[in-house]
């Protein structure tokens, strides 16, 4: 994947719970380290936008959706096991 590729993420969280805070922090850390200046993160609070979450098929939080680059991908959880998250996103250490 070219280094200029833009990654677009949507993270669904449930308010200010500990799991939500961990997912936000882990995603921000990952993006700063692996995708500086080439990522966009949208945070959706399912308590504030429940209809949007249901329309997007979100039944568990936190849920991360990688919108770009295609193909899209969903990861459920706090994103705390970084090697697995990096592999799922195609950002293994050898790809960085």
Secondary structure, 3 states (H helix, E strand, C coil): CCCCCCEEEEEEECCCCHHHHHHHHHHHHHHHHHCCCCEEEEEEECCCCHHHHHHCCCCCCCEEEEEECCCCEEEECCCCCHHHHHHHHCCCHHHC
